Amino acid sequence: MAGTTDTPVTVTPGTPITVTPDTPVAVAPVAGPAEGAVRVLIVDDEPELTELLSVAVAGAGWQPFVAADGHGALRIARGCAPHAVVLDGMLPDVDGLQVLRALRQEHAGLPVLMLTARDSLEHRIDGLSAGADDYVTKPFSLEEVMLRLRGLLRRCGAEEAAEDESVRVLGDLVLGEKTREVQRGGVRVPLTAKEFDLLRFLMEHPRQVLSKAQLLDHVWNSSFDGEGNLVEVYIYGLRAKLDKGRAPMIHTVRGAGYTIRAPEQGS
């Protein structure tokens, strides 16, 4: 569930991937833990709290993704395939239990830790019945939340699974190595085999300028200079599929080659 975030699979503490109620997808630049890090989606509309949790999550070596409302949480969860979710029970747009049920429908085995200001037995029963794996009542200690979250991840084997899977994340762009699927903003982007290979190589080197010769060598296993137009054709096709109504991610550096980077926040 849960959910992010901006350079391929790397996040600096305190700079989580964020979706607010009025942004369709996560676009904030993020640098994160190494590839294969556990992805944790934090869903809460209190910026101070999400910042605190994000720093703790990043400090544990995991990658935080943040949503400020329920709809943003569902979009990010579809895009980043989180290993765990920390979910507030009271959100500005929909009830947290509704979000929990929706997450459960799409991600049956995803561990969810609920945060709630309501400490009634009835509310806990409702949450557990809806699919929550554990509960923490506000105000809470950060140490308790992290211990409970680590326990959930350990019980479901998420850390081992994260090491085995290969998912690259750059802004709202997600590439699955094993599934060979690509999503942008939670929407699947169908690519040909060679388009996928080209995008993967670009995402392996975010913000670096790659020449046509490098792309030909690594993607096509060719060094023939006359095939430079082939690269241009495939770059054009990738842009057409990835950008559709969104800020561009693949940029031409005149006379040097191409680079991929996450859009600036707000662009």
Order of alpha helices (4+ residues) and beta strands (2+ residues): beta-beta-alpha-beta-alpha-beta-alpha-beta-alpha-beta-alpha-alpha-beta-beta-beta-beta-alpha-alpha-alpha-beta-beta
